[in-house]
């Protein structure tokens, strides 16, 4: 290979020859988050509830979350280098140590922010034992130990069921959502899952990257 192919040469005497065709390394990133999955029974009830809400307010302009994608997010990382996924998995392993399975309640409904300006519709999550918040705190701390930034907002567990596309009719939709409510259902939390999110023409696709079981502590 000639020098002409390797360097961008200049005629000025003494000028350093600078390579122009050095290959660049492409770093692959994954859009990543950690969540708690729902049972099929809870998903089925949420789907029935969504169908009821949509029938009650057919003129609404909302993008409804695909039922298989509804989950309880513990932490959203955004785009993460592929090489750093293992660090999240290590944090997950340490976070669940000595944390036995526990129950939370899926109940109630609301919107972010107030109904007249709603952008997100959600189904609520109650944590009567406080163990969900403790698990979130432990996971945040372990992720921080691996070099990830801590979430600066207060943890408010919820299930996002829709995002508003147009403001037309949003107040009616949000108020109807609150009036209908979602009947309380118990969910036993027994594992954390780290997911990769991929966007496509059919919507988001979630793929589990690692699973972290909560041990039965005696």
C-alpha positions in Angstrom: 0.0 0.0 0.0 1.4 3.4 -1.0 1.9 6.3 1.4 -0.6 8.2 -0.6 -3.3 5.8 0.6 -2.3 6.1 4.2 -1.7 9.7 4.7 -3.1 13.1 3.8 0.3 14.6 2.7 0.9 18.3 2.6 3.8 19.9 0.7 4.8 22.2 3.5 8.1 21.0 4.7 8.2 19.8 8.3 4.4 19.4 8.5 3.4 16.2 10.3 1.7 13.6 8.1 -1.8 12.9 9.5 -3.5 9.5 8.8 -6.9 9.9 7.1 -8.1 6.3 6.8 -7.7 5.0 10.4 -10.7 2.7 11.0 -13.1 3.8 13.7 -14.6 1.5 16.3 -18.4 1.5 16.3 -19.7 1.1 19.8 -23.1 -0.8 20.0 -25.6 0.6 22.5 -28.7 -0.9 24.0 -31.7 1.1 25.2 -31.9 -0.5 28.6 -34.2 -0.5 31.7 -34.9 -2.7 34.7 -38.4 -3.7 35.5 -40.8 -6.1 37.3 -43.0 -8.2 35.0 -46.7 -8.7 35.4 -48.5 -12.0 35.5 -50.7 -13.1 32.6 -53.8 -12.7 34.8 -53.0 -9.1 35.6 -52.2 -8.3 32.0 -55.6 -9.8 31.0 -57.4 -7.7 33.5 -55.6 -4.5 32.4 -56.5 -5.3 28.8 -60.1 -5.6 29.8 -59.9 -2.3 31.7 -58.3 -0.5 28.7 -61.0 -1.9 26.4 -63.6 -0.5 28.8 -62.0 2.9 29.0 -61.5 3.2 25.2 -65.2 2.3 24.7 -66.3 4.9 27.2 -64.3 7.7 25.5 -64.0 6.6 21.8 -63.0 10.1 20.6 -59.8 10.1 22.6 -56.4 10.5 20.9 -54.0 8.3 22.8 -51.2 5.8 22.0 -52.1 2.8 24.0 -49.3 0.6 25.4 -49.3 -2.9 24.0 -50.4 -5.2 26.7 -47.3 -7.4 26.5 -45.1 -4.3 27.1 -46.8 -3.1 30.3 -44.4 -3.5 33.2 -43.3 -1.8 36.5 -40.2 0.1 35.7 -37.6 0.2 38.5 -34.9 2.2 36.6 -34.5 3.5 33.1 -30.9 3.7 31.9 -31.3 5.0 28.3 -28.7 4.0 25.8 -26.0 1.8 27.4 -22.8 0.5 25.8 -23.0 -3.2 25.2 -19.9 -3.6 27.4 -21.7 -2.1 30.3 -24.7 -4.4 30.4 -22.7 -6.9 32.5 -22.3 -4.1 35.2 -26.1 -3.7 35.4 -26.5 -7.5 35.7 -23.9 -7.5 38.6 -25.9 -4.7 40.3 -29.1 -6.7 39.9 -27.5 -9.8 41.5 -26.3 -7.8 44.5 -29.6 -5.9 44.9 -31.7 -9.0 45.4 -29.4 -10.7 48.0 -31.3 -11.3 51.2 -34.5 -9.8 49.6 -37.2 -12.4 49.7 -40.4 -12.3 47.4 -43.0 -9.8 48.6 -46.5 -8.6 47.5 -47.6 -5.3 46.0 -51.0 -4.2 44.9 -51.9 -3.1 41.4 -54.8 -0.7 42.0 -56.2 2.8 41.3 -55.6 5.1 38.3 -54.4 8.5 37.5 -52.5 10.8 35.0 -49.4 12.8 34.7 -49.8 15.8 35.2 -53.4 16.9 36.1 -56.4 15.6 33.9 -56.8 18.8 31.9 -53.2 18.6 30.8 -52.6 14.8 30.9 -49.8 13.4 28.9 -49.7 9.9 30.5 -52.4 7.6 31.9 -51.3 5.1 34.5 -52.5 2.4 36.8 -51.3 2.7 40.4 -49.0 0.5 42.5 -49.2 0.3 46.3 -46.4 -1.0 48.4 -47.9 -1.9 51.8 -44.8 -3.6 53.1 -42.3 -0.9 51.9 -40.2 -3.7 50.3 -40.6 -2.4 46.8 -39.1 1.0 47.7 -36.4 -0.8 49.6 -35.6 -2.9 46.6 -35.5 0.2 44.4 -33.2 1.9 46.8 -30.8 -1.1 46.9 -30.8 -1.4 43.1 -30.1 2.4 42.7 -27.2 2.1 45.2 -25.7 -0.9 43.5 -26.0 0.7 40.0 -24.3 3.8 41.5 -21.4 1.5 42.7 -21.1 0.4 39.1 -20.8 3.9 37.8 -24.4 4.7 36.8 -26.0 8.0 37.8 -28.7 7.8 40.5 -32.2 8.8 39.6 -32.8 12.3 41.1 -36.6 12.0 41.1 -38.7 10.3 43.8 -39.6 6.7 42.9 -43.3 6.7 42.0 -44.2 3.1 40.9 -46.9 2.9 38.3 -47.9 1.1 35.1 -48.1 3.4 32.0 -51.1 2.3 29.9 -51.3 5.3 27.4 -49.6 8.4 26.2 -51.7 11.3 24.9 -51.1 12.2 21.2 -53.5 15.2 20.9 -55.0 17.4 23.7 -58.5 17.1 22.2 -60.8 15.3 24.7 -57.9 14.7 27.1 -59.7 16.0 30.2 -62.7 13.7 29.6 -60.4 10.7 29.0 -58.3 11.3 32.1 -61.4 12.0 34.4 -63.2 8.9 33.1 -60.0 6.9 33.7 -59.9 8.1 37.3 -63.6 7.4 37.8 -63.4 3.9 36.5 -60.4 3.0 38.5 -58.7 -0.4 38.4 -59.8 -3.1 40.8 -57.1 -4.1 43.2 -55.0 -7.1 42.3 -52.1 -8.7 44.2 -48.7 -9.2 42.5 -45.9 -11.2 44.1 -42.6 -9.7 43.2 -40.0 -12.6 42.8 -37.5 -11.3 40.3 -36.0 -8.3 38.6 -35.5 -8.3 34.8 -33.1 -6.1 32.8 -34.5 -5.4 29.4 -33.3 -4.2 26.0 -35.8 -2.0 24.1 -35.8 -1.9 20.3 -38.0 0.4 18.2 -39.6 -0.8 15.0 -42.6 0.0 12.8 -44.7 -2.2 14.9 -43.7 -0.5 18.2 -41.3 -1.3 20.9 -40.0 -4.8 21.4 -38.5 -5.8 24.8 -35.9 -8.5 25.1 -34.8 -9.8 28.5 -31.0 -9.5 29.0 -30.7 -10.8 32.5 -33.0 -12.1 35.3 -32.4 -11.8 39.0 -34.5 -14.0 41.3 -35.4 -12.9 44.8 -34.2 -15.7 47.0 -36.5 -17.4 49.6 -34.8 -16.1 52.8 -35.4 -18.3 55.8 
